[in-house]
Amino acid sequence: MFTSSPPLLTVLALAAATLMPVGTASAQVDPNRFLDQFESTFGKHEGFRRSGAKGVCAVGEFVGSAQGRALSTSSAFSGKPVGVIVRFSVGGANPNAPDNTRGQRNMALQFNLPQGEVWQMGNISAPVFGAATPEQFLGRLQSLQPDPATKAADPARVKAFADANPEVLLQGRYFASQPVPASFGGVNYWGVHAFGFVNAQGSTQFGKWVFEPVSGTQSLSDEQAKTLGPAFLFSELRQRVPQGSVAFDFNLQLAQPGDRLDSAVTPLPDDRRKVTLGRLTLTSVAADNQGDCVGITFNPMVLPKGVVASADPMLAARAAPYAVGLGRRLTEGARQ
Ligand code: HEM
């Protein structure tokens, strides 16, 4: 949470701000190159997402707040319940990844708004992404590609790339500093990019969002995590959701003039005011490999009227690889 770990976030923000020139221009990377590189680096698991492979579909309901309505004309904030397709996942490309270790968890959402409008987003359990530009992300993936002889990444190559691109280490440092999440419903999920919220007067307030569990974050000691074993998160979610106890506040940290709005590795300063745009409550969880999320790719450029993208190069760069990734797994027979 922003409030629980300010020193670390301050360090991340300062480190990134000093490393990245403002307004860095960034070209798009061919989406097929990204997908080929994911497969070369992490292996190919047919039918599964190349990132966030181990996942489960759920559905929920979102109710927007008066603060949401004041900031944006989006119908998401009308105050009437809106249906949401949810997908929780574990970071990485391995559909059998252990879920009792430290590291990334994801919450992807599709708000099904009136008149067929949709809002998609893919949120992660860190305030920063693992690269600042698409080219840097591709370079990082290349540096992690296993050597065919040793079946492991070349440590000298990994180090050389990270030394030249220190932003790629920020996210790993954050995860290393956090305990193992006890539940998909007990961890914060950040949007990481800035987005603009456009109100009825036409003025735009930029900010960065975080979904925070209503009942607080919940974590495990390494010993407890070991006892639970490598596959407990889905069943834990299935137990908790029917009790109505998996719910998140959709909070927006408001940017001020001069704040960086184009960087997925630079959080807003800790002291920026946070407002609650509404509450998401989970209502049911699908059976394994079932549910509405299976055939969806959560493209964060699919925004409703009243919400606009920032100039973050990582944001626009996600649309094409997600579409190509969806195409590949649909033709293979989409799972999870
Ligand atoms: C150029 C940069 C990026 C590339 C190439 C990329 C690529 C991908 C791909 C191929 C998938 C699987 C899509 C599918 O099969 O439906 C995916 C999933 C995901 N990505 Fe990214 N990604 C990028 C940046 C980011 C960033 C900055 C975030 C931070 C919020 C992020 C968060 C996620 C999440 C949460 C998922 C899982 C969504 C789900 O459950 O379907 N990605 N990414």
Residues whose N, C-alpha, C, O or C-beta is under 5 A from the ligand:
A	BS01	HEM	F34 R49 R50 S51 G52 R87 S89 N106 A108 G122 N123 I124 F129 P134 F137 W190 G191 V192 A264 I296 T297 F298 M314 A317 R318 P321 Y322 G325 L326
